[in-house]
Amino acid sequence: MSTQTTPGVNPIQPTKGRVMLVLILFFTLMVAYLDRVNVSVLVADPTFLGDMGIKDQPVRMGLLMTLFLIAYGVANVVTGPLGDYMGPRKAMALSILLWAVAVLLGGMATSFAVMLAARVVLGIGEGMHWPMQSSFVKSWFPPAERGKANSVWLLGLMVGPAVAMPVLAAIVAETGWRFSFYMLGALGMVPLLLIWYFTADRPRDSKMVNQAELDYIETALKAEAEAEAAAPVTSLAERLKSFIYNYRFWLVTFNYFVIACIWWGMMAWLPSYLKVARGFSWSQMGALSALPYVMGTLSVLLVGHLSDRLGRKAPFMAIGHFGAAVFIYLGAVAADNWTSAIYLSLGIALIGGALPPSWSLLQLIVPGKAVGAGAGMMNGLSNGGSAFSPVLIGWFISLSGSYFGGLLFLVSLAVLAGLAMLVLSWQKY
């Protein structure tokens, strides 16, 4: 296709293939989060707890999320480099097939052990999926657009739980917990078809991209492409060496570990906290459990836009951590139930705002040919380490009989991560 024009003829307008791509990434992540948070609603369901034999056992309840996260973290590290060889399209399609197996297994589970096995399979599949999103963004978007692109697909983190909490609460209340798994299994086929038929590893291979858009993307990526083309073919060990000795990578990873601790800890326990500790009804719990992610959607979009416009990432990450620390603490000590729910929602929304700049900063620090391995390592170590957050909160509940100790643990981590991000802020990142 050509973009040459003649007098009086309008030039060919660039397509928006990269916009379609990032919308598919958003939808796929949204569905992934529906699968993940299902058990967060189920631990507030007495029938599910009775069928699994874990009623009044908060540590075992937390284990449902913890084992998922351990498998998820290991899979991120192990399978992240595979995407650099297979390509993100094939790797993402394979991961979605594993999700389908996992949710069907969960729906058929007749024991706690089988349910745990289903969570492990889900963790492996979703762990393979996550790093591929950074690979897509790196190949399809110019550096100046990556903050916004990351914000769009990361909205799946917010929209997924925001939709899942009230919808799954209603489904469980009306039809029982098993049907929620079967519904999620059927829904998972939609992103599989979108990924397989409407994406490509590179814009040059996509039917959705015309020559005008391809020229725009490749011109903007020219400097990166030339640098990568000049670099010799490297082994996995050499690609890892390109960033593992960079202390900034580890500061960003620590920041992401804390985000994950707060994210998974609150996601695992917020529905139960609202229903059991604060006494809200099923419908109120569903709506209030969705509130943090509705607020978080606005937070992610705003920070993604501002971080691109100002060219700074770390200050927004610091604000997210310190803001989360303040509002989670206020939510823990609030006497009024509604006030507590609103404060906790604000805390989760603020930590969500630290997500887009975290990925943009990773993509800046890690060389292009190692971005799959870097994304997998950061996400895998962070989620693997934070896997113990839900079970630790369960342990604090069992030990003290209240949620305060677990929430204070999250507050302390947020303060430490905020201080780490002040270091990178001082360095003008």
Buried (B, 14 or more C-beta within 10 A) or exposed (E): EEBEEEEEEEEBEBBBBBBBBBBBBBBBBBBBBBBBBBBBBBBBBEEBBEBBEBEEBBBBBBBBBBBBBBBBBBBBBBBBBBBBEBBBBBBBBBBBEBBBBBBBBBBEBEEBEBBBBBBBBBBBBBBBBBBBBBBBBBBBBBBEBBBBBBBBBBBBBBBBBBBBBBBBBBBBBEEEBBEBBBBBBEBBBEBBEBBEEBBBBBBEEBEBBBBBBBBBBBEBBEEBBEEEEEEEEBEEEEBBEBBBEBEBBBBBBBBBBBBBBBBBBBBBBBBBBBBBBBEBEBEBBBBBBBBBBBBBBEBBBBBBBBBBEEEBBBBBBBBBBBBBBBBBBBBBEBEEBEEBBBBBBBBBBBBBBBBBBBBBBBBBBBBBBBBBBBBBBBBBBBBBBBBBBBBBBBBBBBEEEEBBBBBBBBBEBBBEBBEBBBBBBEEEB
